[in-house]
Amino acid sequence: RANIIDEITAVCGFRSATATVTVIKEEIFYPENGLQFYPDYFQAIAKKVGKLNLYVDSEKINLGSKIKLESNNKSVRLLKKILIFKKNHLISGKTGKIKIFLKSNNINQKAEIKAYAKGLTATATVITREAIDISPSTKSGRF
């Protein structure tokens, strides 16, 4: 249940630590047309596996249905091109979330990723970029 606040206390000998925990309601994206990427724009890091989220309405696309994926740029490669919408993809009563994995070895590539199922189409734009190396400003770190 959402909006519950409570404390957890750990005790060891004469010491203790207390943490306050708040349960919040998670917002779930709903695909208005039945099949939609969210977000529909993604910056992928070259030479690493990136992930898009495809949301599916199970009232418009039945469990067990095939979802076909394609990229319009051969440099941005989908790790799977056909998926099956399964029960374990459901994140709420009728909404499913499927992780779509992709990879590119090149920077500055732009691709449209499309998903097709039951006459519906979803589109996402992917741009590949170089990884940014962030060095710490000091040799010691704090949290």
N, CA, C and O atoms as a MOPAC input file, in Angstrom:
PM7 MOZYME 1SCF
protein

 N      0.83200 1    -1.18200 1     0.00000 1
 C      0.00000 1     0.00000 1     0.00000 1
 C      0.87300 1     1.24100 1     0.00000 1
 O      1.92900 1     1.26600 1     0.63300 1
 N      0.44200 1     2.24700 1    -0.69400 1
 C      1.19200 1     3.49600 1    -0.79400 1
 C      0.93900 1     4.37800 1     0.42200 1
 O     -0.02700 1     4.18700 1     1.16100 1
 N      1.83100 1     5.34700 1     0.61100 1
 C      1.73900 1     6.36400 1     1.65500 1
 C      1.84600 1     5.79900 1     3.07100 1
 O      1.21200 1     6.31000 1     3.99500 1
 N      2.63800 1     4.76000 1     3.23900 1
 C      2.88900 1     4.20500 1     4.56100 1
 C      4.29100 1     4.63600 1     4.98100 1
 O      5.24300 1     4.51000 1     4.21200 1
 N      4.40800 1     5.14200 1     6.19700 1
 C      5.70700 1     5.54800 1     6.72900 1
 C      5.93600 1     4.76700 1     8.00900 1
 O      5.05800 1     4.69300 1     8.86900 1
 N      7.12900 1     4.18000 1     8.13100 1
 C      7.46300 1     3.42500 1     9.33100 1
 C      8.96400 1     3.48000 1     9.53600 1
 O      9.70600 1     3.92500 1     8.66100 1
 N      9.40300 1     3.02800 1    10.69400 1
 C     10.82700 1     3.01300 1    11.01000 1
 C     11.30400 1     1.58400 1    11.18700 1
 O     10.57900 1     0.71600 1    11.67200 1
 N     12.54200 1     1.36800 1    10.77900 1
 C     13.20900 1     0.08000 1    10.97400 1
 C     14.42400 1     0.35900 1    11.84100 1
 O     15.19600 1     1.27600 1    11.56300 1
 N     14.59400 1    -0.43600 1    12.89500 1
 C     15.71700 1    -0.24400 1    13.79400 1
 C     16.52800 1    -1.53300 1    13.86400 1
 O     15.97700 1    -2.62300 1    14.01700 1
 N     17.84200 1    -1.39000 1    13.74900 1
 C     18.75900 1    -2.52000 1    13.90000 1
 C     19.57400 1    -2.28300 1    15.16300 1
 O     20.06500 1    -1.17600 1    15.38800 1
 N     19.72100 1    -3.30800 1    15.98300 1
 C     20.45300 1    -3.18000 1    17.23600 1
 C     21.52700 1    -4.25300 1    17.28000 1
 O     21.28000 1    -5.42200 1    16.98200 1
 N     22.73700 1    -3.82300 1    17.66200 1
 C     23.85200 1    -4.75200 1    17.82900 1
 C     24.62600 1    -4.30700 1    19.06800 1
 O     25.29900 1    -3.27600 1    19.05300 1
 N     24.52500 1    -5.07300 1    20.11500 1
 C     25.19100 1    -4.67500 1    21.35500 1
 C     24.57800 1    -3.38700 1    21.88800 1
 O     23.36700 1    -3.29100 1    22.08700 1
 N     25.44400 1    -2.39600 1    22.11500 1
 C     24.97300 1    -1.11400 1    22.63700 1
 C     24.69200 1    -0.10000 1    21.53300 1
 O     24.32900 1     1.03900 1    21.82600 1
 N     24.84800 1    -0.48100 1    20.30600 1
 C     24.64900 1     0.44400 1    19.18800 1
 C     23.35800 1     0.11500 1    18.44200 1
 O     22.89600 1    -1.02500 1    18.40800 1
 N     22.80600 1     1.16000 1    17.85100 1
 C     21.59900 1     0.94300 1    17.04600 1
 C     21.58300 1     1.94300 1    15.89100 1
 O     22.21600 1     2.99800 1    15.94000 1
 N     20.85800 1     1.58300 1    14.88100 1
 C     20.66500 1     2.46100 1    13.72200 1
 C     19.19500 1     2.38500 1    13.35100 1
 O     18.57900 1     1.32000 1    13.39700 1
 N     18.64600 1     3.53100 1    12.98400 1
 C     17.23800 1     3.61000 1    12.62400 1
 C     17.10000 1     4.24300 1    11.24500 1
 O     17.77700 1     5.21900 1    10.92200 1
 N     16.22300 1     3.67800 1    10.45000 1
 C     15.93400 1     4.23000 1     9.12500 1
 C     14.43200 1     4.40600 1     8.99000 1
 O     13.65000 1     3.57200 1     9.44500 1
 N     14.04200 1     5.50300 1     8.35700 1
 C     12.63700 1     5.73800 1     8.07800 1
 C     12.36300 1     5.31500 1     6.63900 1
 O     13.09000 1     5.69100 1     5.72000 1
 N     11.31300 1     4.53200 1     6.45800 1
 C     10.95800 1     4.01500 1     5.14700 1
 C      9.58000 1     4.56900 1     4.76900 1
 O      8.63300 1     4.51900 1     5.55400 1
 N      9.49800 1     5.09400 1     3.55200 1
 C      8.23000 1     5.59200 1     3.03400 1
 C      7.88200 1     4.81400 1     1.77300 1
 O      8.68800 1     4.73500 1     0.84600 1
 N      6.69100 1     4.24500 1     1.73600 1
 C      6.22400 1     3.52200 1     0.56400 1
 C      5.48800 1     4.53300 1    -0.32000 1
 O      4.55800 1     5.20700 1     0.12200 1
 N      5.92800 1     4.62000 1    -1.57700 1
 C      5.29700 1     5.56100 1    -2.49200 1
 C      4.62000 1     4.80500 1    -3.62400 1
 O      4.97700 1     3.66800 1    -3.93400 1
 N      3.65300 1     5.44600 1    -4.22400 1
 C      2.95500 1     4.86100 1    -5.35800 1
 C      3.83100 1     5.01800 1    -6.59600 1
 O      4.29100 1     6.12100 1    -6.89400 1
 N      4.06400 1     3.92200 1    -7.32100 1
 C      4.84900 1     3.98100 1    -8.54800 1
 C      3.93800 1     4.34400 1    -9.70700 1
 O      2.86800 1     3.76100 1    -9.88300 1
 N      4.37800 1     5.31100 1   -10.49100 1
 C      3.63100 1     5.68200 1   -11.68200 1
 C      3.93000 1     4.65800 1   -12.77600 1
 O      5.08900 1     4.32100 1   -13.01600 1
 N      2.89200 1     4.17100 1   -13.42900 1
 C      3.05000 1     3.21300 1   -14.51800 1
 C      2.60200 1     3.88100 1   -15.80700 1
 O      1.48700 1     4.39300 1   -15.90600 1
 N      3.48300 1     3.86500 1   -16.78300 1
 C      3.16000 1     4.45600 1   -18.08000 1
 C      2.12000 1     3.57600 1   -18.77300 1
 O      2.23100 1     2.35000 1   -18.76900 1
 N      1.11500 1     4.20900 1   -19.36400 1
 C      0.10200 1     3.46400 1   -20.11300 1
 C      0.22500 1     3.78000 1   -21.59400 1
 O      0.18400 1     4.95100 1   -21.97000 1
 N      0.37400 1     2.76600 1   -22.44900 1
 C      0.50000 1     2.98800 1   -23.89700 1
 C     -0.86300 1     3.29100 1   -24.52300 1
 O     -1.67300 1     2.38600 1   -24.72300 1
 N     -1.10500 1     4.54100 1   -24.82600 1
 C     -2.41300 1     4.98900 1   -25.33100 1
 C     -2.87500 1     4.22000 1   -26.56600 1
 O     -4.05200 1     3.87800 1   -26.68100 1
 N     -1.94300 1     3.94600 1   -27.49800 1
 C     -2.38000 1     3.24700 1   -28.72000 1
 C     -2.24500 1     1.72700 1   -28.59300 1
 O     -2.53200 1     0.99600 1   -29.54100 1
 N     -1.81100 1     1.25500 1   -27.42700 1
 C     -1.68500 1    -0.18300 1   -27.19400 1
 C     -0.25700 1    -0.70000 1   -27.26300 1
 O      0.04300 1    -1.76600 1   -26.72700 1
 N      0.63600 1     0.05700 1   -27.92600 1
 C      2.03400 1    -0.34800 1   -28.08400 1
 C      2.85700 1     0.93200 1   -28.18900 1
 O      2.70100 1     1.69800 1   -29.14000 1
 N      3.73900 1     1.16400 1   -27.20600 1
 C      4.46100 1     2.43400 1   -27.20700 1
 C      5.77300 1     2.32200 1   -26.42600 1
 O      5.83200 1     1.72000 1   -25.35400 1
 N      6.82600 1     2.92500 1   -27.00100 1
 C      8.09100 1     3.05700 1   -26.27500 1
 C      7.97400 1     4.25200 1   -25.32900 1
 O      7.39400 1     5.28000 1   -25.67900 1
 N      8.53000 1     4.10200 1   -24.13100 1
 C      8.60100 1     5.24200 1   -23.21500 1
 C      9.88300 1     5.13100 1   -22.40500 1
 O     10.09400 1     4.12000 1   -21.73300 1
 N     10.73600 1     6.13300 1   -22.44900 1
 C     10.62100 1     7.28400 1   -23.33700 1
 C     10.83700 1     6.85700 1   -24.79300 1
 O     11.33200 1     5.76400 1   -25.06700 1
 N     10.45800 1     7.73600 1   -25.71000 1
 C     10.59100 1     7.37800 1   -27.13000 1
 C     11.85400 1     7.97100 1   -27.75500 1
 O     12.01700 1     7.96200 1   -28.97500 1
 N     12.74400 1     8.48600 1   -26.90500 1
 C     14.04200 1     8.99300 1   -27.35000 1
 C     15.07600 1     8.47200 1   -26.35900 1
 O     14.88100 1     8.55800 1   -25.14600 1
 N     16.18200 1     7.92900 1   -26.88200 1
 C     17.17600 1     7.30200 1   -26.00900 1
 C     18.57600 1     7.56300 1   -26.53300 1
 O     18.83400 1     7.43500 1   -27.73000 1
 N     19.48200 1     7.93000 1   -25.63200 1
 C     20.89400 1     8.07600 1   -25.98800 1
 C     21.63000 1     6.83500 1   -25.48900 1
 O     21.73400 1     6.59900 1   -24.28600 1
 N     22.13200 1     6.06000 1   -26.42600 1
 C     22.85800 1     4.83200 1   -26.10000 1
 C     24.35600 1     5.11000 1   -26.12000 1
 O     24.83400 1     5.92400 1   -26.90900 1
 N     25.07800 1     4.44200 1   -25.26600 1
 C     26.52900 1     4.57400 1   -25.24500 1
 C     27.10500 1     3.50600 1   -26.16200 1
 O     26.80800 1     2.32000 1   -26.02400 1
 N     27.94600 1     3.95600 1   -27.11100 1
 C     28.55200 1     3.04000 1   -28.07400 1
 C     29.35000 1     1.95800 1   -27.35200 1
 O     29.97400 1     2.21400 1   -26.32200 1
 N     29.32400 1     0.77300 1   -27.89300 1
 C     30.04000 1    -0.40900 1   -27.40500 1
 C     29.48000 1    -0.95700 1   -26.09600 1
 O     30.11100 1    -1.79800 1   -25.45700 1
 N     28.29800 1    -0.48500 1   -25.69300 1
 C     27.61700 1    -1.02000 1   -24.51100 1
 C     26.19100 1    -1.37200 1   -24.90000 1
 O     25.63000 1    -0.81300 1   -25.84200 1
 N     25.62000 1    -2.30100 1   -24.16100 1
 C     24.23500 1    -2.68300 1   -24.41700 1
 C     23.32100 1    -1.62100 1   -23.81800 1
 O     23.44100 1    -1.27600 1   -22.64300 1
 N     22.40600 1    -1.10800 1   -24.63900 1
 C     21.41000 1    -0.13600 1   -24.18700 1
 C     20.05700 1    -0.80700 1   -24.06300 1
 O     19.84700 1    -1.91300 1   -24.56100 1
 N     19.13000 1    -0.11300 1   -23.38300 1
 C     17.82400 1    -0.71900 1   -23.13000 1
 C     16.71100 1     0.29300 1   -23.37000 1
 O     16.73000 1     1.39200 1   -22.81700 1
 N     15.75500 1    -0.08300 1   -24.18900 1
 C     14.52300 1     0.67200 1   -24.37500 1
 C     13.40200 1    -0.05800 1   -23.64200 1
 O     13.45200 1    -1.27500 1   -23.46900 1
 N     12.39100 1     0.69600 1   -23.21200 1
 C     11.22200 1     0.08400 1   -22.58700 1
 C     10.03800 1     0.18400 1   -23.53800 1
 O      9.66600 1     1.27200 1   -23.97800 1
 N      9.45400 1    -0.96500 1   -23.84700 1
 C      8.27900 1    -1.03500 1   -24.70600 1
 C      7.09200 1    -1.41800 1   -23.82500 1
 O      7.10900 1    -2.44900 1   -23.15300 1
 N      6.06200 1    -0.57100 1   -23.83800 1
 C      4.86500 1    -0.82300 1   -23.03600 1
 C      3.76600 1    -1.36600 1   -23.93100 1
 O      3.58800 1    -0.92000 1   -25.06500 1
 N      3.02200 1    -2.34800 1   -23.39800 1
 C      2.03000 1    -3.07900 1   -24.17500 1
 C      0.72600 1    -3.15600 1   -23.37900 1
 O      0.73700 1    -3.46600 1   -22.18800 1
 N     -0.38300 1    -2.87500 1   -24.03900 1
 C     -1.70900 1    -3.02200 1   -23.44100 1
 C     -2.20800 1    -4.42800 1   -23.77100 1
 O     -2.43200 1    -4.75500 1   -24.93600 1
 N     -2.38100 1    -5.25200 1   -22.74500 1
 C     -2.76500 1    -6.65000 1   -22.96100 1
 C     -4.20700 1    -6.79800 1   -23.43600 1
 O     -4.60600 1    -7.88700 1   -23.84800 1
 N     -5.00300 1    -5.71700 1   -23.38600 1
 C     -6.35400 1    -5.77900 1   -23.94300 1
 C     -6.34100 1    -5.57200 1   -25.45700 1
 O     -7.29600 1    -5.93200 1   -26.14400 1
 N     -5.24800 1    -4.98800 1   -25.97500 1
 C     -5.12800 1    -4.76700 1   -27.42000 1
 C     -4.17600 1    -5.77200 1   -28.07700 1
 O     -4.32400 1    -6.11100 1   -29.25000 1
 N     -3.20500 1    -6.23600 1   -27.30000 1
 C     -2.25300 1    -7.24200 1   -27.77700 1
 C     -2.27100 1    -8.37900 1   -26.76700 1
 O     -1.84400 1    -8.20500 1   -25.62600 1
 N     -2.75800 1    -9.52900 1   -27.17700 1
 C     -2.93500 1   -10.66100 1   -26.27100 1
 C     -1.60200 1   -11.24300 1   -25.80800 1
 O     -0.60000 1   -11.19200 1   -26.52100 1
 N     -1.61800 1   -11.79600 1   -24.59700 1
 C     -0.46000 1   -12.55100 1   -24.13000 1
 C     -0.20500 1   -13.67400 1   -25.12600 1
 O     -1.14400 1   -14.29200 1   -25.62600 1
 N      1.05500 1   -13.93300 1   -25.41100 1
 C      1.43200 1   -14.95400 1   -26.38800 1
 C      1.63300 1   -14.40000 1   -27.78700 1
 O      2.09900 1   -15.11200 1   -28.67600 1
 N      1.27900 1   -13.11700 1   -27.99200 1
 C      1.44400 1   -12.50900 1   -29.31900 1
 C      2.91000 1   -12.23600 1   -29.61800 1
 O      3.70500 1   -11.97200 1   -28.71600 1
 N      3.25600 1   -12.30300 1   -30.91000 1
 C      4.60900 1   -11.97300 1   -31.36300 1
 C      4.72700 1   -10.46900 1   -31.55300 1
 O      3.80900 1    -9.81300 1   -32.04700 1
 N      5.86600 1    -9.94200 1   -31.15300 1
 C      6.18300 1    -8.54100 1   -31.39500 1
 C      7.45900 1    -8.53000 1   -32.22900 1
 O      8.49400 1    -9.05300 1   -31.81600 1
 N      7.36500 1    -7.92400 1   -33.41100 1
 C      8.50700 1    -7.85300 1   -34.32000 1
 C      9.21400 1    -6.51100 1   -34.12200 1
 O      8.57000 1    -5.46800 1   -34.00400 1
 N     10.53300 1    -6.55500 1   -34.08700 1
 C     11.34300 1    -5.35000 1   -33.89200 1
 C     12.26500 1    -5.14100 1   -35.08500 1
 O     12.74700 1    -6.10200 1   -35.68600 1
 N     12.50700 1    -3.87400 1   -35.42400 1
 C     13.48100 1    -3.58500 1   -36.47700 1
 C     14.13900 1    -2.23600 1   -36.22900 1
 O     13.56800 1    -1.34200 1   -35.60400 1
 N     15.36300 1    -2.11900 1   -36.74200 1
 C     16.13100 1    -0.88500 1   -36.70600 1
 C     16.37600 1    -0.45700 1   -38.14500 1
 O     16.66800 1    -1.29600 1   -38.99800 1
 N     16.25900 1     0.84700 1   -38.42800 1
 C     16.49800 1     1.30500 1   -39.79400 1
 C     17.97400 1     1.63600 1   -40.03800 1
 O     18.33000 1     2.14200 1   -41.10200 1
 N     18.82300 1     1.35200 1   -39.06000 1
 C     20.26100 1     1.59900 1   -39.18300 1
 C     20.99700 1     0.31900 1   -38.79100 1
 O     20.89500 1    -0.12700 1   -37.64800 1
 N     21.72900 1    -0.26600 1   -39.71600 1
 C     22.44000 1    -1.52400 1   -39.44500 1
 C     23.48700 1    -1.37900 1   -38.35800 1
 O     23.89600 1    -2.37400 1   -37.76000 1
 N     23.93400 1    -0.14400 1   -38.08700 1
 C     24.92700 1     0.09100 1   -37.03300 1
 C     24.30900 1     0.01200 1   -35.63800 1
 O     25.02600 1    -0.18900 1   -34.65700 1
 N     23.00400 1     0.16400 1   -35.54000 1
 C     22.31100 1     0.04000 1   -34.25500 1
 C     21.54900 1    -1.28000 1   -34.31000 1
 O     20.49000 1    -1.38700 1   -34.92800 1
 N     22.11700 1    -2.27300 1   -33.65000 1
 C     21.66600 1    -3.65500 1   -33.77200 1
 C     20.78000 1    -4.05700 1   -32.59200 1
 O     21.13400 1    -3.83200 1   -31.43400 1
 N     19.63900 1    -4.64700 1   -32.89300 1
 C     18.75300 1    -5.19300 1   -31.86300 1
 C     19.24000 1    -6.59000 1   -31.48900 1
 O     19.55900 1    -7.39200 1   -32.36600 1
 N     19.29900 1    -6.88400 1   -30.18500 1
 C     19.78200 1    -8.20200 1   -29.76300 1
 C     18.75500 1    -9.29600 1   -30.02900 1
 O     19.12100 1   -10.45800 1   -30.20400 1
 N     17.45900 1    -8.93200 1   -30.06300 1
 C     16.39700 1    -9.86100 1   -30.47100 1
 C     15.49000 1    -9.10500 1   -31.42500 1
 O     15.20900 1    -7.92500 1   -31.21600 1
 N     15.03300 1    -9.77900 1   -32.46900 1
 C     14.16400 1    -9.13300 1   -33.44600 1
 C     12.71700 1    -9.59400 1   -33.35100 1
 O     11.82500 1    -8.96500 1   -33.91900 1
 N     12.48200 1   -10.67900 1   -32.64200 1
 C     11.12100 1   -11.15700 1   -32.40700 1
 C     11.00300 1   -11.53700 1   -30.93400 1
 O     11.82800 1   -12.27100 1   -30.39000 1
 N      9.94900 1   -11.01200 1   -30.30600 1
 C      9.68200 1   -11.30800 1   -28.89800 1
 C      8.27000 1   -11.85400 1   -28.76300 1
 O      7.42100 1   -11.63200 1   -29.62600 1
 N      8.03200 1   -12.56300 1   -27.68300 1
 C      6.68900 1   -13.03600 1   -27.35300 1
 C      6.24900 1   -12.28200 1   -26.10100 1
 O      6.97300 1   -12.24700 1   -25.10600 1
 N      5.05800 1   -11.67600 1   -26.15300 1
 C      4.48800 1   -10.96300 1   -25.01500 1
 C      4.00400 1   -12.00200 1   -24.00600 1
 O      3.06900 1   -12.75600 1   -24.27600 1
 N      4.66200 1   -12.03300 1   -22.82500 1
 C      4.39300 1   -13.06800 1   -21.82900 1
 C      3.80300 1   -12.48200 1   -20.54700 1
 O      3.85800 1   -11.27600 1   -20.30900 1
 N      3.24600 1   -13.35800 1   -19.74400 1
 C      2.61700 1   -12.95600 1   -18.47900 1
 C      3.61200 1   -12.25900 1   -17.55500 1
 O      3.24100 1   -11.33700 1   -16.82900 1
 N      4.87200 1   -12.69400 1   -17.57500 1
 C      5.85900 1   -12.07400 1   -16.67700 1
 C      6.22900 1   -10.65200 1   -17.09200 1
 O      6.93100 1    -9.96200 1   -16.35300 1
 N      5.76900 1   -10.20100 1   -18.26200 1
 C      5.97400 1    -8.81800 1   -18.68000 1
 C      4.96700 1    -7.86800 1   -18.02300 1
 O      5.19300 1    -6.65800 1   -17.99100 1
 N      3.85800 1    -8.40500 1   -17.49800 1
 C      2.81700 1    -7.56200 1   -16.91600 1
 C      3.32400 1    -6.87700 1   -15.64900 1
 O      3.89500 1    -7.51200 1   -14.76200 1
 N      3.09900 1    -5.55600 1   -15.59100 1
 C      3.50600 1    -4.78500 1   -14.40700 1
 C      2.28900 1    -4.21600 1   -13.67900 1
 O      2.41400 1    -3.69500 1   -12.57000 1
 N      1.13400 1    -4.31400 1   -14.29200 1
 C     -0.13300 1    -3.95000 1   -13.65600 1
 C     -1.19000 1    -4.85300 1   -14.26300 1
 O     -0.86500 1    -5.77300 1   -15.01400 1
 N     -2.44700 1    -4.59900 1   -13.94600 1
 C     -3.51500 1    -5.45700 1   -14.43400 1
 C     -3.48700 1    -5.74000 1   -15.91800 1
 O     -3.66000 1    -6.88500 1   -16.33600 1
 N     -3.26800 1    -4.69600 1   -16.73300 1
 C     -3.31500 1    -4.90900 1   -18.18400 1
 C     -2.11200 1    -4.35000 1   -18.92700 1
 O     -2.01800 1    -4.51200 1   -20.14400 1
 N     -1.20000 1    -3.70500 1   -18.23800 1
 C     -0.04200 1    -3.09300 1   -18.89400 1
 C      1.19500 1    -3.96100 1   -18.72000 1
 O      1.52200 1    -4.39300 1   -17.61400 1
 N      1.88400 1    -4.21000 1   -19.84800 1
 C      3.12900 1    -4.96200 1   -19.82500 1
 C      4.30000 1    -4.06700 1   -20.17900 1
 O      4.14400 1    -3.06900 1   -20.88200 1
 N      5.47000 1    -4.42900 1   -19.68700 1
 C      6.70800 1    -3.69100 1   -19.97700 1
 C      7.74600 1    -4.70600 1   -20.43800 1
 O      8.06600 1    -5.66300 1   -19.73400 1
 N      8.26900 1    -4.46700 1   -21.65500 1
 C      9.26500 1    -5.37400 1   -22.23000 1
 C     10.54900 1    -4.58700 1   -22.45200 1
 O     10.52700 1    -3.51000 1   -23.04900 1
 N     11.66000 1    -5.11900 1   -21.97500 1
 C     12.96200 1    -4.48000 1   -22.17800 1
 C     13.51200 1    -4.89900 1   -23.53600 1
 O     13.61800 1    -6.08700 1   -23.84400 1
 N     13.85700 1    -3.90200 1   -24.33500 1
 C     14.39700 1    -4.12700 1   -25.67400 1
 C     15.87400 1    -3.76100 1   -25.62900 1
 O     16.21900 1    -2.61000 1   -25.36200 1
 N     16.74800 1    -4.73000 1   -25.88700 1
 C     18.18600 1    -4.50100 1   -25.79500 1
 C     18.78100 1    -4.25600 1   -27.17900 1
 O     18.42300 1    -4.91200 1   -28.15700 1
 N     19.70400 1    -3.28800 1   -27.23100 1
 C     20.35200 1    -2.93400 1   -28.49600 1
 C     21.80900 1    -2.58200 1   -28.24800 1
 O     22.22900 1    -2.33800 1   -27.11700 1
 N     22.57500 1    -2.56200 1   -29.35100 1
 C     23.99800 1    -2.25300 1   -29.24100 1
 C     24.50200 1    -1.65900 1   -30.54200 1
 O     24.05800 1    -2.03200 1   -31.62800 1
 N     25.43700 1    -0.72600 1   -30.41400 1
 C     26.12100 1    -0.16800 1   -31.56800 1
 C     27.58600 1     0.02200 1   -31.20200 1
 O     27.89800 1     0.42700 1   -30.08200 1
 N     28.46800 1    -0.26300 1   -32.11900 1
 C     29.89600 1    -0.05100 1   -31.88700 1
 C     30.35800 1     1.31000 1   -32.39200 1
 O     31.52900 1     1.66300 1   -32.25600 1
 N     29.44000 1     2.07100 1   -32.97300 1
 C     29.78800 1     3.36100 1   -33.57500 1
 C     29.11700 1     4.50600 1   -32.83600 1
 O     27.99800 1     4.36600 1   -32.34100 1
 N     29.81100 1     5.65100 1   -32.76300 1
 C     29.22200 1     6.83900 1   -32.16100 1
 C     28.53200 1     7.67800 1   -33.23100 1
 O     28.76200 1     7.50300 1   -34.42800 1
 N     27.69000 1     8.58300 1   -32.77700 1
 C     26.95900 1     9.51500 1   -33.65000 1
 C     26.09400 1     8.80600 1   -34.68700 1
 O     26.00500 1     9.23900 1   -35.83600 1
 N     25.47100 1     7.73400 1   -34.27900 1
 C     24.53300 1     7.02400 1   -35.14500 1
 C     23.10900 1     7.34200 1   -34.68900 1
 O     22.84100 1     7.45200 1   -33.49300 1
 N     22.21800 1     7.48400 1   -35.63800 1
 C     20.80700 1     7.71200 1   -35.33300 1
 C     20.00700 1     6.57900 1   -35.94600 1
 O     20.23200 1     6.19200 1   -37.09300 1
 N     19.07100 1     6.05300 1   -35.17300 1
 C     18.24100 1     4.95700 1   -35.67700 1
 C     16.82100 1     5.11800 1   -35.18500 1
 O     16.57600 1     5.62400 1   -34.09000 1
 N     15.89200 1     4.68000 1   -36.01000 1
 C     14.51500 1     4.53500 1   -35.57800 1
 C     14.31100 1     3.05600 1   -35.28000 1
 O     14.56500 1     2.19400 1   -36.12100 1
 N     13.84700 1     2.78200 1   -34.06900 1
 C     13.52700 1     1.42000 1   -33.67300 1
 C     12.01300 1     1.30900 1   -33.73300 1
 O     11.29700 1     2.12900 1   -33.15800 1
 N     11.53100 1     0.28600 1   -34.43500 1
 C     10.08600 1     0.09900 1   -34.56300 1
 C      9.69900 1    -1.25500 1   -33.99100 1
 O     10.41900 1    -2.24500 1   -34.12200 1
 N      8.53400 1    -1.26300 1   -33.35200 1
 C      7.93900 1    -2.49500 1   -32.84400 1
 C      6.57700 1    -2.64300 1   -33.51000 1
 O      5.82400 1    -1.67600 1   -33.62200 1
 N      6.26200 1    -3.87000 1   -33.95500 1
 C      4.99700 1    -4.14800 1   -34.64200 1
 C      4.30300 1    -5.32400 1   -33.96400 1
 O      4.92400 1    -6.34600 1   -33.67300 1
 N      3.00000 1    -5.15800 1   -33.71800 1
 C      2.19800 1    -6.26600 1   -33.19500 1
 C      0.72900 1    -5.97500 1   -33.44300 1
 O      0.26300 1    -4.86700 1   -33.17900 1
 N      0.00300 1    -6.95100 1   -33.94200 1
 C     -1.45000 1    -6.87300 1   -34.12600 1
 C     -1.88600 1    -5.60100 1   -34.86400 1
 O     -2.90200 1    -5.00000 1   -34.51500 1
 N     -1.13300 1    -5.19900 1   -35.86300 1
 C     -1.48000 1    -4.01300 1   -36.64600 1
 C     -1.08700 1    -2.69300 1   -35.99000 1
 O     -1.36100 1    -1.62800 1   -36.54200 1
 N     -0.45900 1    -2.74400 1   -34.83600 1
 C     -0.02100 1    -1.53900 1   -34.13600 1
 C      1.47700 1    -1.34000 1   -34.34300 1
 O      2.21600 1    -2.30400 1   -34.54600 1
 N      1.91900 1    -0.08500 1   -34.28900 1
 C      3.33600 1     0.24000 1   -34.45300 1
 C      3.76900 1     1.21900 1   -33.37500 1
 O      3.04300 1     2.15800 1   -33.04900 1
 N      4.94800 1     0.99600 1   -32.82900 1
 C      5.57800 1     1.92700 1   -31.88400 1
 C      6.93800 1     2.29800 1   -32.45100 1
 O      7.60900 1     1.47100 1   -33.06800 1
 N      7.34500 1     3.55400 1   -32.23900 1
 C      8.62800 1     4.02900 1   -32.76100 1
 C      9.40200 1     4.74900 1   -31.67200 1
 O      8.83900 1     5.52000 1   -30.89500 1
 N     10.70700 1     4.48500 1   -31.62600 1
 C     11.61700 1     5.20000 1   -30.72800 1
 C     12.83100 1     5.63200 1   -31.53000 1
 O     13.23300 1     4.95100 1   -32.47300 1
 N     13.41300 1     6.76100 1   -31.15800 1
 C     14.63400 1     7.24900 1   -31.78800 1
 C     15.80300 1     6.98400 1   -30.85000 1
 O     15.73600 1     7.26700 1   -29.65400 1
 N     16.87500 1     6.43600 1   -31.41200 1
 C     18.08700 1     6.14200 1   -30.64300 1
 C     19.24800 1     6.89100 1   -31.27100 1
 O     19.43700 1     6.85700 1   -32.48700 1
 N     20.01800 1     7.56100 1   -30.44400 1
 C     21.26000 1     8.23500 1   -30.85200 1
 C     22.38600 1     7.58700 1   -30.06000 1
 O     22.28000 1     7.42500 1   -28.84500 1
 N     23.47200 1     7.21300 1   -30.74800 1
 C     24.60800 1     6.63700 1   -30.02800 1
 C     25.64300 1     7.72500 1   -29.77400 1
 O     25.84200 1     8.61800 1   -30.59800 1
 N     26.29000 1     7.63700 1   -28.63500 1
 C     27.30800 1     8.62400 1   -28.28100 1
 C     28.44700 1     7.93700 1   -27.54500 1
 O     28.35600 1     6.77500 1   -27.15100 1
 N     29.50300 1     8.68500 1   -27.37700 1
 C     30.67400 1     8.20000 1   -26.67200 1
 C     30.40600 1     8.24300 1   -25.16900 1
 O     29.67400 1     9.10700 1   -24.68600 1
 N     30.99400 1     7.31900 1   -24.44400 1
 C     30.88300 1     7.34600 1   -22.99000 1
 C     31.66300 1     8.53600 1   -22.45800 1
 O     32.73300 1     8.86100 1   -22.97300 1
 N     31.13800 1     9.17800 1   -21.44100 1
 C     31.81500 1    10.31500 1   -20.82000 1
 C     32.48800 1     9.81700 1   -19.55500 1
 O     31.83400 1     9.27900 1   -18.66100 1
 N     33.79400 1     9.99800 1   -19.48700 1
 C     34.55700 1     9.57600 1   -18.31500 1
 C     34.58300 1    10.73100 1   -17.31900 1
 O     35.13000 1    11.79800 1   -17.60100 1
 N     33.99300 1    10.50800 1   -16.16900 1
 C     33.96300 1    11.53500 1   -15.13800 1
 C     34.94200 1    11.12700 1   -14.04800 1
 O     34.75200 1    10.11700 1   -13.36900 1
 N     35.99600 1    11.92900 1   -13.89100 1
 C     36.99200 1    11.65100 1   -12.86400 1
 C     36.61800 1    12.40600 1   -11.58900 1
 O     36.11700 1    13.52800 1   -11.65500 1
 N     36.86000 1    11.79500 1   -10.43700 1
 C     36.56100 1    12.51100 1    -9.18600 1
 C     37.48200 1    13.72100 1    -9.02100 1
 O     38.63500 1    13.69500 1    -9.45300 1
 N     36.97100 1    14.76800 1    -8.40000 1
 C     37.76200 1    15.98200 1    -8.21800 1
 C     38.79200 1    15.83900 1    -7.10800 1
 O     39.78000 1    16.57200 1    -7.07800 1
 N     38.56700 1    14.89800 1    -6.19500 1
 C     39.53900 1    14.63300 1    -5.12700 1
 C     39.76700 1    13.12700 1    -5.04300 1
 O     39.03000 1    12.33400 1    -5.62700 1
 N     40.79900 1    12.75900 1    -4.30700 1
 C     41.12700 1    11.33200 1    -4.19600 1
 C     40.30200 1    10.63000 1    -3.12200 1
 O     40.29700 1     9.40100 1    -3.05700 1
 N     39.60100 1    11.39300 1    -2.27500 1
 C     38.76100 1    10.77300 1    -1.28600 1
 C     37.31000 1    11.03600 1    -1.62400 1
 O     36.98200 1    12.07100 1    -2.20500 1
 N     36.46000 1    10.13000 1    -1.27400 1
 C     35.04400 1    10.28900 1    -1.59000 1
 C     34.19900 1    10.16400 1    -0.35500 1
 O     34.56600 1     9.48700 1     0.60600 1
 N     33.06100 1    10.82500 1    -0.38900 1
 C     32.09900 1    10.71800 1     0.70000 1
 C     30.73600 1    10.48700 1     0.11400 1
 O     30.45400 1    10.86600 1    -1.02300 1
 N     29.91100 1     9.87200 1     0.88600 1
 C     28.52800 1     9.66000 1     0.45100 1
 C     27.65000 1    10.66500 1     1.12800 1
 O     26.43900 1    10.67300 1     0.91000 1

